[in-house]
Amino acid sequence: MSRVVVVGAGPAGLSLAIAWLQRGGSVELIEQRSRERFMADAGGAYELTANTLRYLDALGVLAAIRERGTELSRFQLRTLRGATLQSLDFAKAGFTVFAITRAELQSVLFERFISLGGQARFADKPVSIETHAKATELGLESGASVVADVLVGADGMHSRVRQLVFDPAPPVDVGIAALWGRADVSALALGRGESLGWVGAGRSLVVASARTAGAPRLLFTLCAADTSPLDRAQHFSALPVSLAPLRASMSEVAETRLYAQRSLPSYAKGRALLIGDSAHGMPPFLGLGANLAIEDGVLAAEAIAGDSLASFGRARALHITPRIAESQRLGAMMHARSALGSGLFAAVTRLIPSALVLRQMRALHRRS
């Protein structure tokens, strides 16, 4: 079987590595972060849907995933003044939304990878890549050289594999900064599995009551238009006064700019393949990132086994490229800074029936 080298140990790379090991293949995993940084990755919260949970079951990790996350039952979106814009009852609609932190998801996948005999090379990255008809050679920062029958770039938004093999252009900064972290469950009156969001004046905040590392916590994400670094005092001061305890109890906080990948005609080039954010990274406002990453991993293993990288790469690009633009548009509308733009988003959102929103969500998360 093909010797696969995966660059990047996030959800996409680990999912592919596990799927390929389950087929009896050989995998070498290369991760830029040190093992210590990888294991300590706080990350934000992911919302996984039913299709993704089926893939995780096929990877042999669903039971462990369920132990470390929480199924969300409902979500309500409000204006900064407290007016309700949308109320979505996931449980009543039979729509699965499962919340888990990046750290917990990554930990479960990595444990499964190791249990299958997988080995990872940490604190290293490609500095040169030479592609040939039947193999690809990677020169690593450590001075080592690795040869792959199939090279998979799963190394995130600022992918070295993408830059060296596919497109040297950087991803597009969408003009939004994000802050995520955890807070004490007592900071906001939310039942387990419930989530609340606020939007207006160029910012949004989503808070979910979930379990992390076995204990109930609040997970939050604050986004603001065109500011970096985020002035926490400024942005939280614009939110309802009831959220002051949330700010006071924040922990494990991380910040990033939001980006979108430029479109490619295919995510495959010769014996190289891009998956996850390396291929189609986008702002998080459609909730697709981790779901597509895990789907990528499982389906890419099938494509490698069937020697159909070219058709797989074209089909994935054709299917996902419109979603990148859609996520950018939604993010821009949500984070309009003008009173007119913010008010228009609120008015339109209030008019959309919740049943239609849930139907659109189902369509987005349906397998291609």
Secondary structure as GFF3:
##gff-version 3
##sequence-region A 1 368
A	DSSP	beta_strand	3	7	.	.	.	ID=ss1
A	DSSP	alpha_helix	11	22	.	.	.	ID=ss2
A	DSSP	beta_strand	26	31	.	.	.	ID=ss3
A	DSSP	alpha_helix	35	39	.	.	.	ID=ss4
A	DSSP	beta_strand	45	49	.	.	.	ID=ss5
A	DSSP	alpha_helix	50	58	.	.	.	ID=ss6
A	DSSP	alpha_helix	62	68	.	.	.	ID=ss7
A	DSSP	beta_strand	70	71	.	.	.	ID=ss8
A	DSSP	beta_strand	74	79	.	.	.	ID=ss9
A	DSSP	beta_strand	84	89	.	.	.	ID=ss10
A	DSSP	alpha_helix	90	93	.	.	.	ID=ss11
A	DSSP	beta_strand	97	101	.	.	.	ID=ss12
A	DSSP	alpha_helix	102	115	.	.	.	ID=ss13
A	DSSP	beta_strand	119	122	.	.	.	ID=ss14
A	DSSP	beta_strand	126	131	.	.	.	ID=ss15
A	DSSP	beta_strand	136	140	.	.	.	ID=ss16
A	DSSP	beta_strand	145	148	.	.	.	ID=ss17
A	DSSP	beta_strand	150	153	.	.	.	ID=ss18
A	DSSP	alpha_helix	160	161	.	.	.	ID=ss19
A	DSSP	pi_helix	162	166	.	.	.	ID=ss20
A	DSSP	beta_strand	172	183	.	.	.	ID=ss21
A	DSSP	three_ten_helix	185	187	.	.	.	ID=ss22
A	DSSP	beta_strand	194	200	.	.	.	ID=ss23
A	DSSP	beta_strand	203	212	.	.	.	ID=ss24
A	DSSP	beta_strand	215	225	.	.	.	ID=ss25
A	DSSP	alpha_helix	232	237	.	.	.	ID=ss26
A	DSSP	three_ten_helix	241	243	.	.	.	ID=ss27
A	DSSP	alpha_helix	244	248	.	.	.	ID=ss28
A	DSSP	beta_strand	251	260	.	.	.	ID=ss29
A	DSSP	beta_strand	268	269	.	.	.	ID=ss30
A	DSSP	beta_strand	272	274	.	.	.	ID=ss31
A	DSSP	alpha_helix	277	280	.	.	.	ID=ss32
A	DSSP	three_ten_helix	284	286	.	.	.	ID=ss33
A	DSSP	alpha_helix	289	305	.	.	.	ID=ss34
A	DSSP	alpha_helix	309	334	.	.	.	ID=ss35
A	DSSP	alpha_helix	339	351	.	.	.	ID=ss36
A	DSSP	alpha_helix	354	364	.	.	.	ID=ss37
###
